[in-house]
């Protein structure tokens, strides 16, 4: 049943019953009979009369229809994904180093130095605070 039909039926039953009650009680009964999603959104809005509640319910219903139709018309593109297969890293064979022995730069630190390097003199084994050249600079 749509909101407009519910409003019509609610008003007819109210007339048939002949029950006179306060507006706030009528609005509370009306909201209890509404769809819970619509009623929750209507209750968050300011209203002062039964007409206001009816107008808000219709607005909320229209808004939710527009939202659904927008989301329903949009569909994600059908993308087929390939399963992830972990591949082995390619091994590039190194050329023989017969000529350049001893000229290679050491890229690994000796374990006893622990990667300590002075940023001022660029020597390994200590930090700048303990640099022997620093003492010479101060004098």
The first five atom37 places (N, CA, C, CB, O) and aatype in JSON, in Angstrom:
{
  "aatype": [20, 20, 20, 20, 20, 20, 20, 20, 20, 20, 20, 20, 20, 20, 20, 20, 20, 20, 20, 20, 20, 20, 20, 20, 20, 20, 20, 20, 20, 20, 20, 20, 20, 20, 20, 20, 20, 20, 20, 20, 20, 20, 20, 20, 20, 20, 20, 20, 20, 20, 20, 20, 20, 20, 20, 20, 20, 20, 20, 20, 20, 20, 20, 20, 20, 20, 20, 20, 20, 20, 20, 20, 20, 20, 20, 20, 20, 20, 20, 20, 20, 20, 20, 20, 20, 20, 20, 20, 20, 20, 20, 20, 20, 20, 20, 20, 20, 20, 20, 20, 20, 20, 20, 20, 20, 20, 20, 20, 20, 20, 20, 20, 20, 20, 20, 20, 20, 20, 20, 20, 20, 20, 20, 20, 20, 20, 20, 20, 20, 20, 20, 20, 20, 20, 20, 20, 20, 20, 20],
  "atom_mask": [
    [1, 1, 1, 1, 1],
    [1, 1, 1, 1, 1],
    [1, 1, 1, 1, 1],
    [1, 1, 1, 1, 1],
    [1, 1, 1, 1, 1],
    [1, 1, 1, 1, 1],
    [1, 1, 1, 1, 1],
    [1, 1, 1, 1, 1],
    [1, 1, 1, 1, 1],
    [1, 1, 1, 1, 1],
    [1, 1, 1, 1, 1],
    [1, 1, 1, 1, 1],
    [1, 1, 1, 1, 1],
    [1, 1, 1, 1, 1],
    [1, 1, 1, 1, 1],
    [1, 1, 1, 1, 1],
    [1, 1, 1, 1, 1],
    [1, 1, 1, 1, 1],
    [1, 1, 1, 1, 1],
    [1, 1, 1, 1, 1],
    [1, 1, 1, 1, 1],
    [1, 1, 1, 1, 1],
    [1, 1, 1, 1, 1],
    [1, 1, 1, 1, 1],
    [1, 1, 1, 1, 1],
    [1, 1, 1, 1, 1],
    [1, 1, 1, 1, 1],
    [1, 1, 1, 1, 1],
    [1, 1, 1, 1, 1],
    [1, 1, 1, 1, 1],
    [1, 1, 1, 1, 1],
    [1, 1, 1, 1, 1],
    [1, 1, 1, 1, 1],
    [1, 1, 1, 1, 1],
    [1, 1, 1, 1, 1],
    [1, 1, 1, 1, 1],
    [1, 1, 1, 1, 1],
    [1, 1, 1, 1, 1],
    [1, 1, 1, 1, 1],
    [1, 1, 1, 1, 1],
    [1, 1, 1, 1, 1],
    [1, 1, 1, 1, 1],
    [1, 1, 1, 1, 1],
    [1, 1, 1, 1, 1],
    [1, 1, 1, 1, 1],
    [1, 1, 1, 1, 1],
    [1, 1, 1, 1, 1],
    [1, 1, 1, 1, 1],
    [1, 1, 1, 1, 1],
    [1, 1, 1, 1, 1],
    [1, 1, 1, 1, 1],
    [1, 1, 1, 1, 1],
    [1, 1, 1, 1, 1],
    [1, 1, 1, 1, 1],
    [1, 1, 1, 1, 1],
    [1, 1, 1, 1, 1],
    [1, 1, 1, 1, 1],
    [1, 1, 1, 1, 1],
    [1, 1, 1, 1, 1],
    [1, 1, 1, 1, 1],
    [1, 1, 1, 1, 1],
    [1, 1, 1, 1, 1],
    [1, 1, 1, 1, 1],
    [1, 1, 1, 1, 1],
    [1, 1, 1, 1, 1],
    [1, 1, 1, 1, 1],
    [1, 1, 1, 1, 1],
    [1, 1, 1, 1, 1],
    [1, 1, 1, 1, 1],
    [1, 1, 1, 1, 1],
    [1, 1, 1, 1, 1],
    [1, 1, 1, 1, 1],
    [1, 1, 1, 1, 1],
    [1, 1, 1, 1, 1],
    [1, 1, 1, 1, 1],
    [1, 1, 1, 1, 1],
    [1, 1, 1, 1, 1],
    [1, 1, 1, 1, 1],
    [1, 1, 1, 1, 1],
    [1, 1, 1, 1, 1],
    [1, 1, 1, 1, 1],
    [1, 1, 1, 1, 1],
    [1, 1, 1, 1, 1],
    [1, 1, 1, 1, 1],
    [1, 1, 1, 1, 1],
    [1, 1, 1, 1, 1],
    [1, 1, 1, 1, 1],
    [1, 1, 1, 1, 1],
    [1, 1, 1, 1, 1],
    [1, 1, 1, 1, 1],
    [1, 1, 1, 1, 1],
    [1, 1, 1, 1, 1],
    [1, 1, 1, 1, 1],
    [1, 1, 1, 1, 1],
    [1, 1, 1, 1, 1],
    [1, 1, 1, 1, 1],
    [1, 1, 1, 1, 1],
    [1, 1, 1, 1, 1],
    [1, 1, 1, 1, 1],
    [1, 1, 1, 1, 1],
    [1, 1, 1, 1, 1],
    [1, 1, 1, 1, 1],
    [1, 1, 1, 1, 1],
    [1, 1, 1, 1, 1],
    [1, 1, 1, 1, 1],
    [1, 1, 1, 1, 1],
    [1, 1, 1, 1, 1],
    [1, 1, 1, 1, 1],
    [1, 1, 1, 1, 1],
    [1, 1, 1, 1, 1],
    [1, 1, 1, 1, 1],
    [1, 1, 1, 1, 1],
    [1, 1, 1, 1, 1],
    [1, 1, 1, 1, 1],
    [1, 1, 1, 1, 1],
    [1, 1, 1, 1, 1],
    [1, 1, 1, 1, 1],
    [1, 1, 1, 1, 1],
    [1, 1, 1, 1, 1],
    [1, 1, 1, 1, 1],
    [1, 1, 1, 1, 1],
    [1, 1, 1, 1, 1],
    [1, 1, 1, 1, 1],
    [1, 1, 1, 1, 1],
    [1, 1, 1, 1, 1],
    [1, 1, 1, 1, 1],
    [1, 1, 1, 1, 1],
    [1, 1, 1, 1, 1],
    [1, 1, 1, 1, 1],
    [1, 1, 1, 1, 1],
    [1, 1, 1, 1, 1],
    [1, 1, 1, 1, 1],
    [1, 1, 1, 1, 1],
    [1, 1, 1, 1, 1],
    [1, 1, 1, 1, 1],
    [1, 1, 1, 1, 1],
    [1, 1, 1, 1, 1],
    [1, 1, 1, 1, 1],
    [1, 1, 1, 1, 1]
  ],
  "atom_positions": [
    [[0.86, -1.18, 0.0], [0.0, 0.0, 0.0], [0.91, 1.23, 0.0], [-0.98, 0.0, 1.24], [1.87, 1.31, 0.76]],
    [[0.58, 2.19, -0.86], [1.34, 3.42, -0.95], [0.98, 4.37, 0.17], [1.11, 4.08, -2.29], [0.02, 4.16, 0.91]],
    [[1.76, 5.41, 0.29], [1.54, 6.39, 1.36], [0.23, 7.12, 1.15], [2.71, 7.41, 1.43], [-0.52, 7.35, 2.1]],
    [[-0.06, 7.5, -0.11], [-1.32, 8.22, -0.39], [-2.53, 7.36, -0.02], [-1.39, 8.62, -1.88], [-3.5, 7.87, 0.55]],
    [[-2.48, 6.08, -0.34], [-3.58, 5.18, 0.0], [-3.73, 5.06, 1.52], [-3.36, 3.79, -0.62], [-4.84, 5.04, 2.05]],
    [[-2.59, 4.97, 2.19], [-2.62, 4.85, 3.66], [-3.24, 6.1, 4.28], [-1.18, 4.63, 4.21], [-4.02, 6.01, 5.22]],
    [[-2.88, 7.29, 3.74], [-3.44, 8.54, 4.28], [-4.95, 8.56, 4.09], [-2.79, 9.78, 3.59], [-5.7, 8.9, 5.0]],
    [[-5.39, 8.18, 2.88], [-6.83, 8.15, 2.58], [-7.57, 7.21, 3.52], [-7.06, 7.73, 1.11], [-8.6, 7.56, 4.09]],
    [[-7.02, 6.01, 3.69], [-7.67, 5.01, 4.55], [-7.67, 5.46, 6.01], [-6.98, 3.65, 4.41], [-8.65, 5.26, 6.72]],
    [[-6.56, 6.07, 6.45], [-6.46, 6.54, 7.83], [-7.53, 7.6, 8.1], [-5.05, 7.12, 8.11], [-8.19, 7.58, 9.14]],
    [[-7.69, 8.54, 7.15], [-8.7, 9.61, 7.33], [-10.12, 9.02, 7.34], [-8.58, 10.68, 6.19], [-10.96, 9.44, 8.13]],
    [[-10.38, 8.05, 6.46], [-11.72, 7.43, 6.41], [-12.03, 6.72, 7.72], [-11.81, 6.43, 5.24], [-13.13, 6.85, 8.26]],
    [[-11.05, 5.96, 8.24], [-11.28, 5.26, 9.51], [-11.46, 6.24, 10.67], [-10.12, 4.32, 9.82], [-12.22, 5.99, 11.6]],
    [[-10.75, 7.36, 10.58], [-10.88, 8.38, 11.63], [-12.29, 8.97, 11.61], [-9.81, 9.51, 11.43], [-12.88, 9.21, 12.66]],
    [[-12.82, 9.2, 10.42], [-14.18, 9.77, 10.28], [-15.22, 8.74, 10.74], [-14.45, 10.2, 8.81], [-16.16, 9.08, 11.46]],
    [[-15.04, 7.47, 10.31], [-16.0, 6.42, 10.67], [-16.05, 6.19, 12.17], [-15.64, 5.13, 9.97], [-17.12, 5.95, 12.73]],
    [[-14.88, 6.26, 12.82], [-14.86, 6.01, 14.27], [-15.47, 7.16, 15.04], [-13.44, 5.76, 14.75], [-15.99, 6.96, 16.14]],
    [[-15.41, 8.37, 14.48], [-15.99, 9.53, 15.16], [-15.22, 9.89, 16.42], [-17.43, 9.27, 15.5], [-15.74, 10.63, 17.26]],
    [[-14.01, 9.39, 16.56], [-13.21, 9.61, 17.76], [-12.53, 10.98, 17.68], [-12.17, 8.49, 17.94], [-11.81, 11.27, 16.72]],
    [[-12.76, 11.79, 18.69], [-12.11, 13.1, 18.78], [-10.91, 12.95, 19.72], [-13.11, 14.21, 19.3], [-11.06, 12.58, 20.89]],
    [[-9.73, 13.25, 19.22], [-8.52, 13.15, 20.06], [-7.56, 14.28, 19.72], [-7.82, 11.79, 19.88], [-7.72, 14.96, 18.7]],
    [[-6.59, 14.46, 20.56], [-5.61, 15.51, 20.34], [-4.8, 15.21, 19.08], [-4.67, 15.65, 21.56], [-4.62, 14.06, 18.68]],
    [[-4.31, 16.29, 18.46], [-3.55, 16.16, 17.21], [-2.3, 15.33, 17.41], [-3.19, 17.54, 16.67], [-1.94, 14.53, 16.54]],
    [[-1.62, 15.5, 18.54], [-0.37, 14.75, 18.74], [-0.62, 13.25, 18.83], [0.33, 15.23, 20.02], [0.23, 12.46, 18.42]],
    [[-1.79, 12.85, 19.36], [-2.12, 11.42, 19.42], [-2.44, 10.87, 18.03], [-3.32, 11.19, 20.37], [-2.07, 9.75, 17.69]],
    [[-3.14, 11.68, 17.23], [-3.47, 11.28, 15.86], [-2.2, 11.1, 15.06], [-4.4, 12.32, 15.19], [-2.04, 10.13, 14.32]],
    [[-1.28, 12.06, 15.2], [-0.01, 11.98, 14.46], [0.79, 10.76, 14.9], [0.82, 13.26, 14.67], [1.42, 10.11, 14.07]],
    [[0.79, 10.45, 16.19], [1.53, 9.29, 16.7], [0.96, 8.0, 16.13], [1.49, 9.25, 18.24], [1.71, 7.11, 15.72]],
    [[-0.39, 7.88, 16.1], [-1.02, 6.69, 15.52], [-0.69, 6.56, 14.03], [-2.55, 6.74, 15.72], [-0.39, 5.48, 13.54]],
    [[-0.73, 7.69, 13.34], [-0.43, 7.7, 11.91], [1.0, 7.22, 11.65], [-0.64, 9.11, 11.33], [1.24, 6.4, 10.76]],
    [[1.94, 7.73, 12.43], [3.35, 7.34, 12.25], [3.58, 5.87, 12.58], [4.25, 8.22, 13.12], [4.41, 5.22, 11.95]],
    [[2.84, 5.34, 13.57], [2.99, 3.93, 13.92], [2.52, 3.01, 12.8], [2.21, 3.63, 15.18], [3.02, 1.9, 12.65]],
    [[1.57, 3.48, 12.01], [1.05, 2.67, 10.92], [1.86, 2.77, 9.63], [-0.36, 3.05, 10.65], [1.71, 1.96, 8.73]],
    [[2.73, 3.77, 9.55], [3.55, 3.95, 8.35], [4.65, 2.9, 8.26], [4.17, 5.34, 8.33], [4.97, 2.23, 9.24]],
    [[5.21, 2.79, 7.09], [6.39, 1.95, 6.88], [7.47, 2.45, 7.85], [6.89, 2.0, 5.38], [7.7, 3.65, 7.92]],
    [[8.13, 1.56, 8.59], [9.11, 2.0, 9.6], [10.24, 2.88, 9.03], [9.71, 0.8, 10.27], [10.7, 3.8, 9.71]],
    [[10.69, 2.61, 7.81], [11.75, 3.43, 7.22], [11.26, 4.85, 6.95], [12.26, 2.8, 5.91], [11.98, 5.82, 7.18]],
    [[10.03, 4.96, 6.45], [9.46, 6.28, 6.17], [9.16, 7.0, 7.47], [8.17, 6.16, 5.32], [9.46, 8.19, 7.61]],
    [[8.58, 6.29, 8.43], [8.22, 6.9, 9.71], [9.45, 7.45, 10.42], [7.5, 5.87, 10.61], [9.41, 8.52, 11.03]],
    [[10.54, 6.72, 10.35], [11.77, 7.17, 11.01], [12.26, 8.49, 10.42], [12.87, 6.09, 10.89], [12.69, 9.39, 11.15]],
    [[12.2, 8.6, 9.1], [12.65, 9.84, 8.44], [11.69, 10.99, 8.69], [12.82, 9.61, 6.95], [12.12, 12.14, 8.82]],
    [[10.39, 10.71, 8.75], [9.4, 11.75, 9.01], [9.56, 12.28, 10.42], [7.96, 11.21, 8.8], [9.47, 13.49, 10.65]],
    [[9.81, 11.4, 11.38], [9.97, 11.83, 12.77], [11.16, 12.75, 12.97], [10.11, 10.62, 13.67], [11.19, 13.53, 13.93]],
    [[12.14, 12.67, 12.1], [13.33, 13.52, 12.21], [13.07, 14.95, 11.72], [14.48, 12.92, 11.43], [13.85, 15.85, 12.01]],
    [[11.98, 15.14, 10.98], [11.65, 16.46, 10.42], [10.7, 17.21, 11.37], [11.01, 16.31, 9.02], [9.96, 16.59, 12.13]],
    [[10.73, 18.53, 11.31], [9.8, 19.3, 12.16], [8.38, 19.28, 11.55], [10.29, 20.76, 12.33], [8.22, 19.48, 10.35]],
    [[7.38, 19.05, 12.39], [5.99, 19.09, 11.95], [5.13, 19.58, 13.11], [5.51, 17.69, 11.45], [5.46, 19.36, 14.28]],
    [[3.99, 20.27, 12.76], [3.13, 20.82, 13.79], [1.69, 20.36, 13.66], [3.18, 22.32, 13.75], [0.91, 20.47, 14.61]],
    [[1.33, 19.83, 12.5], [-0.05, 19.4, 12.32], [-0.08, 18.06, 11.58], [-0.87, 20.46, 11.56], [0.94, 17.58, 11.07]],
    [[-1.28, 17.48, 11.52], [-1.44, 16.22, 10.82], [-1.16, 16.39, 9.33], [-2.86, 15.66, 11.04], [-0.61, 15.49, 8.7]],
    [[-1.54, 17.54, 8.77], [-1.27, 17.82, 7.35], [0.24, 17.82, 7.08], [-1.88, 19.18, 6.94], [0.7, 17.3, 6.06]],
    [[1.01, 18.41, 8.01], [2.47, 18.43, 7.85], [3.05, 17.02, 7.82], [3.11, 19.23, 9.0], [3.93, 16.72, 7.01]],
    [[2.53, 16.17, 8.7], [3.03, 14.79, 8.76], [2.7, 14.07, 7.45], [2.4, 14.03, 9.97], [3.54, 13.33, 6.94]],
    [[1.5, 14.27, 6.92], [1.12, 13.63, 5.65], [2.01, 14.11, 4.5], [-0.36, 13.92, 5.34], [2.47, 13.31, 3.7]],
    [[2.24, 15.42, 4.43], [3.09, 15.96, 3.36], [4.52, 15.43, 3.47], [3.11, 17.51, 3.42], [5.13, 15.07, 2.46]],
    [[5.03, 15.37, 4.68], [6.39, 14.84, 4.88], [6.48, 13.37, 4.48], [6.82, 15.0, 6.34], [7.47, 12.96, 3.87]],
    [[5.45, 12.59, 4.81], [5.46, 11.16, 4.47], [5.49, 10.99, 2.95], [4.23, 10.45, 5.07], [6.2, 10.14, 2.43]],
    [[4.71, 11.8, 2.24], [4.69, 11.73, 0.77], [6.04, 12.13, 0.19], [3.57, 12.63, 0.2], [6.54, 11.49, -0.73]],
    [[6.63, 13.2, 0.75], [7.95, 13.65, 0.27], [9.01, 12.57, 0.47], [8.37, 14.94, 1.0], [9.81, 12.29, -0.42]],
    [[9.0, 11.98, 1.66], [10.0, 10.94, 1.97], [9.83, 9.75, 1.04], [9.88, 10.48, 3.45], [10.82, 9.19, 0.56]],
    [[8.59, 9.36, 0.79], [8.32, 8.22, -0.11], [8.83, 8.54, -1.52], [6.8, 7.89, -0.15], [9.47, 7.69, -2.15]],
    [[8.55, 9.74, -2.03], [9.01, 10.12, -3.37], [10.53, 10.17, -3.43], [8.43, 11.49, -3.76], [11.14, 9.72, -4.4]],
    [[11.11, 10.7, -2.38], [12.58, 10.8, -2.33], [13.21, 9.4, -2.34], [13.03, 11.59, -1.09], [14.2, 9.17, -3.02]],
    [[12.63, 8.49, -1.57], [13.19, 7.14, -1.52], [12.98, 6.41, -2.85], [12.56, 6.32, -0.38], [13.82, 5.6, -3.25]],
    [[11.87, 6.7, -3.56], [11.65, 6.11, -4.88], [12.7, 6.61, -5.87], [10.23, 6.43, -5.4], [13.26, 5.84, -6.64]],
    [[12.96, 7.92, -5.84], [13.96, 8.5, -6.76], [15.33, 7.92, -6.48], [13.99, 10.03, -6.63], [16.09, 7.64, -7.41]],
    [[15.64, 7.75, -5.23], [16.95, 7.22, -4.85], [17.1, 5.78, -5.33], [17.14, 7.29, -3.31], [18.14, 5.41, -5.87]],
    [[16.06, 4.99, -5.15], [16.1, 3.59, -5.58], [16.18, 3.48, -7.1], [14.89, 2.83, -5.06], [16.91, 2.64, -7.62]],
    [[15.43, 4.32, -7.81], [15.44, 4.22, -9.26], [16.8, 4.61, -9.81], [14.34, 5.1, -9.88], [17.26, 4.03, -10.8]],
    [[17.45, 5.57, -9.18], [18.79, 5.95, -9.62], [19.76, 4.81, -9.39], [19.27, 7.21, -8.89], [20.53, 4.46, -10.28]],
    [[19.73, 4.23, -8.2], [20.64, 3.14, -7.9], [20.31, 1.9, -8.7], [20.62, 2.83, -6.41], [21.2, 1.13, -9.06]],
    [[19.04, 1.69, -8.98], [18.64, 0.52, -9.74], [19.04, 0.6, -11.2], [17.17, 0.31, -9.62], [19.34, -0.42, -11.83]],
    [[19.04, 1.82, -11.76], [19.36, 1.95, -13.18], [20.86, 1.84, -13.43], [18.85, 3.27, -13.72], [21.29, 1.55, -14.54]],
    [[21.63, 2.08, -12.41], [23.08, 2.01, -12.58], [23.55, 0.61, -12.28], [23.79, 3.04, -11.67], [23.23, 0.04, -11.24]],
    [[24.31, 0.07, -13.17], [24.87, -1.26, -12.92], [26.37, -1.21, -13.17], [24.19, -2.34, -13.8], [26.84, -0.5, -14.06]],
    [[27.07, -1.94, -12.39], [28.51, -1.98, -12.54], [28.89, -2.72, -13.81], [29.17, -2.64, -11.31], [28.23, -3.69, -14.18]],
    [[29.94, -2.27, -14.48], [30.37, -2.98, -15.67], [30.81, -4.4, -15.32], [31.5, -2.23, -16.38], [31.37, -4.64, -14.25]],
    [[30.57, -5.3, -16.21], [30.89, -6.7, -15.98], [32.37, -6.91, -16.3], [29.99, -7.65, -16.84], [32.74, -7.12, -17.45]],
    [[33.19, -6.84, -15.29], [34.64, -6.98, -15.46], [35.03, -8.38, -15.02], [35.41, -5.9, -14.66], [34.73, -8.8, -13.9]],
    [[35.69, -9.07, -15.89], [36.16, -10.4, -15.53], [37.59, -10.28, -15.04], [36.05, -11.39, -16.72], [38.45, -9.74, -15.73]],
    [[37.82, -10.77, -13.87], [39.16, -10.69, -13.31], [39.83, -12.05, -13.41], [39.12, -10.21, -11.84], [39.19, -13.09, -13.29]],
    [[41.11, -12.0, -13.62], [41.89, -13.23, -13.67], [42.35, -13.56, -12.26], [43.11, -13.1, -14.65], [42.67, -12.65, -11.48]],
    [[42.37, -14.83, -11.91], [42.85, -15.17, -10.57], [44.32, -14.82, -10.43], [42.62, -16.66, -10.27], [45.09, -14.92, -11.38]],
    [[44.7, -14.43, -9.23], [46.08, -14.04, -8.96], [46.96, -15.29, -8.92], [46.18, -13.25, -7.63], [46.68, -16.24, -8.18]],
    [[47.98, -15.27, -9.71], [48.93, -16.38, -9.73], [50.29, -15.81, -9.37], [48.95, -17.1, -11.14], [50.82, -14.94, -10.06]],
    [[50.84, -16.31, -8.29], [52.13, -15.8, -7.86], [53.2, -16.41, -8.77], [52.41, -16.13, -6.35], [53.32, -17.63, -8.89]],
    [[53.96, -15.53, -9.39], [54.98, -16.01, -10.31], [56.35, -15.91, -9.66], [54.95, -15.21, -11.62], [56.56, -15.12, -8.73]],
    [[57.25, -16.7, -10.14], [58.61, -16.68, -9.61], [59.33, -15.47, -10.21], [59.37, -18.0, -9.94], [59.11, -15.13, -11.37]],
    [[60.18, -14.83, -9.43], [60.92, -13.69, -9.98], [61.89, -14.17, -11.05], [61.67, -12.94, -8.86], [62.48, -15.25, -10.96]],
    [[62.03, -13.33, -12.06], [62.95, -13.7, -13.13], [64.38, -13.55, -12.64], [62.72, -12.82, -14.39], [64.74, -12.57, -11.98]],
    [[65.19, -14.52, -12.94], [66.59, -14.5, -12.56], [67.39, -14.11, -13.79], [67.06, -15.88, -11.97], [67.37, -14.8, -14.81]],
    [[68.09, -12.99, -13.67], [68.92, -12.52, -14.77], [70.34, -12.98, -14.49], [68.85, -10.96, -14.94], [70.91, -12.64, -13.46]],
    [[70.92, -13.76, -15.4], [72.27, -14.26, -15.14], [73.27, -13.11, -15.14], [72.67, -15.31, -16.19], [73.23, -12.23, -16.0]],
    [[74.18, -13.14, -14.17], [75.21, -12.11, -14.06], [76.38, -12.47, -14.98], [75.7, -11.94, -12.59], [76.69, -13.64, -15.21]],
    [[76.97, -11.44, -15.47], [78.14, -11.65, -16.32], [79.35, -11.97, -15.45], [78.42, -10.4, -17.21], [79.41, -11.59, -14.28]],
    [[80.27, -12.65, -16.01], [81.49, -12.99, -15.28], [82.24, -11.72, -14.95], [82.38, -13.96, -16.11], [82.36, -10.83, -15.79]],
    [[82.76, -11.62, -13.72], [83.49, -10.43, -13.26], [84.97, -10.74, -13.18], [82.95, -9.94, -11.89], [85.55, -10.73, -12.09]],
    [[85.57, -11.01, -14.26], [87.0, -11.33, -14.24], [87.85, -10.07, -14.21], [87.38, -12.19, -15.45], [88.92, -10.06, -13.6]],
    [[87.38, -9.01, -14.85], [88.18, -7.79, -14.93], [88.02, -6.91, -13.71], [87.81, -7.01, -16.17], [88.99, -6.3, -13.26]],
    [[86.8, -6.82, -13.15], [86.51, -5.83, -12.12], [86.62, -6.37, -10.71], [85.15, -5.29, -12.34], [85.99, -5.8, -9.81]],
    [[87.37, -7.42, -10.46], [87.48, -7.94, -9.09], [88.15, -6.9, -8.21], [88.28, -9.27, -9.07], [89.16, -6.31, -8.58]],
    [[87.57, -6.68, -7.06], [88.14, -5.74, -6.11], [87.68, -4.31, -6.32], [89.63, -5.79, -6.19], [87.87, -3.48, -5.43]],
    [[87.08, -3.99, -7.46], [86.62, -2.62, -7.72], [85.16, -2.43, -7.34], [86.83, -2.27, -9.18], [84.65, -1.31, -7.4]],
    [[84.48, -3.52, -6.96], [83.07, -3.42, -6.6], [82.91, -2.65, -5.3], [82.44, -4.83, -6.47], [83.73, -2.8, -4.38]],
    [[81.91, -1.86, -5.22], [81.61, -1.09, -4.0], [80.9, -2.03, -3.03], [80.74, 0.19, -4.31], [79.99, -2.76, -3.43]],
    [[81.3, -2.0, -1.79], [80.67, -2.84, -0.78], [79.34, -2.23, -0.43], [81.58, -3.0, 0.49], [79.27, -1.09, 0.05]],
    [[78.26, -2.98, -0.66], [76.93, -2.47, -0.37], [76.4, -2.98, 0.95], [75.98, -2.84, -1.48], [75.45, -2.42, 1.49]],
    [[76.98, -4.03, 1.47], [76.56, -4.56, 2.77], [77.54, -4.09, 3.83], [76.47, -6.11, 2.74], [78.75, -4.02, 3.6]],
    [[76.99, -3.77, 5.0], [77.83, -3.32, 6.1], [78.41, -4.53, 6.82], [77.04, -2.43, 7.08], [77.72, -5.54, 6.96]],
    [[79.63, -4.45, 7.26], [80.13, -5.52, 8.12], [79.3, -5.57, 9.39], [81.65, -5.32, 8.46], [78.86, -4.52, 9.87]],
    [[79.07, -6.74, 9.94], [78.2, -6.89, 11.1], [78.7, -6.12, 12.31], [78.05, -8.34, 11.45], [77.9, -5.63, 13.11]],
    [[79.99, -6.01, 12.46], [80.5, -5.32, 13.64], [80.26, -3.81, 13.58], [81.99, -5.58, 13.79], [80.3, -3.15, 14.62]],
    [[80.0, -3.24, 12.39], [79.76, -1.8, 12.28], [78.27, -1.46, 12.45], [80.25, -1.3, 10.92], [77.93, -0.31, 12.75]],
    [[77.39, -2.45, 12.26], [75.94, -2.27, 12.45], [75.37, -1.11, 11.64], [75.64, -2.07, 13.92], [74.37, -0.53, 12.05]],
    [[75.97, -0.76, 10.55], [75.41, 0.29, 9.71], [75.61, 1.68, 10.27], [73.97, 0.06, 9.5], [75.01, 2.62, 9.75]],
    [[76.4, 1.84, 11.29], [76.65, 3.17, 11.84], [77.52, 3.93, 10.86], [77.33, 3.09, 13.24], [78.56, 3.43, 10.41]],
    [[77.1, 5.14, 10.52], [77.86, 5.94, 9.57], [77.78, 7.4, 9.97], [77.34, 5.73, 8.12], [76.69, 7.91, 10.25]],
    [[78.89, 8.04, 10.01], [78.94, 9.46, 10.34], [78.46, 10.25, 9.14], [80.39, 9.89, 10.75], [78.95, 10.05, 8.02]],
    [[77.5, 11.14, 9.34], [76.97, 11.89, 8.21], [77.9, 13.04, 7.8], [75.59, 12.42, 8.54], [77.73, 13.63, 6.73]],
    [[78.86, 13.35, 8.63], [79.78, 14.45, 8.32], [80.99, 13.95, 7.51], [80.26, 15.14, 9.62], [81.27, 14.49, 6.44]],
    [[81.7, 12.93, 8.02], [82.89, 12.44, 7.33], [82.61, 11.2, 6.5], [83.98, 12.15, 8.33], [83.49, 10.74, 5.76]],
    [[81.4, 10.64, 6.6], [80.96, 9.48, 5.83], [81.76, 8.22, 6.1], [81.02, 9.79, 4.38], [81.83, 7.34, 5.23]],
    [[82.35, 8.1, 7.25], [83.06, 6.88, 7.62], [82.12, 5.99, 8.43], [84.35, 7.2, 8.43], [81.19, 6.48, 9.08]],
    [[82.38, 4.7, 8.38], [81.55, 3.72, 9.06], [82.1, 3.42, 10.46], [81.46, 2.44, 8.24], [83.3, 3.54, 10.72]],
    [[81.19, 3.03, 11.34], [81.59, 2.56, 12.64], [81.17, 3.48, 13.78], [83.05, 2.38, 12.67], [81.24, 3.07, 14.94]],
    [[80.74, 4.69, 13.5], [80.33, 5.62, 14.55], [79.39, 6.66, 13.96], [81.56, 6.31, 15.2], [79.3, 6.83, 12.74]],
    [[78.69, 7.34, 14.87], [77.83, 8.43, 14.46], [78.58, 9.74, 14.6], [76.53, 8.45, 15.3], [79.69, 9.78, 15.13]],
    [[77.97, 10.81, 14.12], [78.62, 12.13, 14.13], [78.99, 12.58, 15.54], [77.71, 13.16, 13.48], [80.0, 13.26, 15.73]],
    [[78.18, 12.22, 16.53], [78.45, 12.63, 17.9], [79.78, 12.07, 18.41], [77.32, 12.18, 18.83], [80.43, 12.69, 19.25]],
    [[80.17, 10.91, 17.89], [81.42, 10.27, 18.33], [82.53, 10.39, 17.28], [81.16, 8.8, 18.64], [83.53, 9.67, 17.36]],
    [[82.36, 11.26, 16.32], [83.31, 11.38, 15.21], [84.65, 11.94, 15.71], [82.74, 12.3, 14.1], [84.68, 12.96, 16.4]],
    [[85.78, 11.26, 15.38], [87.08, 11.79, 15.81], [87.4, 13.1, 15.08], [88.19, 10.76, 15.56], [88.14, 13.92, 15.63]],
    [[86.89, 13.31, 13.89], [87.13, 14.56, 13.17], [86.37, 15.72, 13.77], [86.75, 14.4, 11.71], [86.75, 16.87, 13.59]],
    [[85.3, 15.42, 14.49], [84.5, 16.47, 15.12], [85.32, 17.15, 16.22], [83.18, 15.89, 15.7], [85.24, 18.37, 16.39]],
    [[86.08, 16.38, 16.93], [86.9, 16.94, 18.01], [87.92, 17.9, 17.4], [87.61, 15.8, 18.82], [88.22, 18.95, 17.98]],
    [[88.44, 17.56, 16.24], [89.39, 18.45, 15.58], [88.69, 19.73, 15.12], [90.05, 17.74, 14.39], [89.31, 20.79, 15.13]],
    [[87.44, 19.65, 14.72], [86.71, 20.82, 14.25], [86.45, 21.79, 15.38], [85.41, 20.42, 13.6], [86.47, 23.01, 15.16]],
    [[86.2, 21.3, 16.59], [85.87, 22.16, 17.72], [87.08, 22.98, 18.14], [85.35, 21.33, 18.9], [86.93, 24.15, 18.49]],
    [[88.27, 22.4, 18.11], [89.48, 23.12, 18.54], [89.82, 24.26, 17.69], [90.62, 22.23, 18.58], [90.82, 24.94, 17.94]]
  ]
}
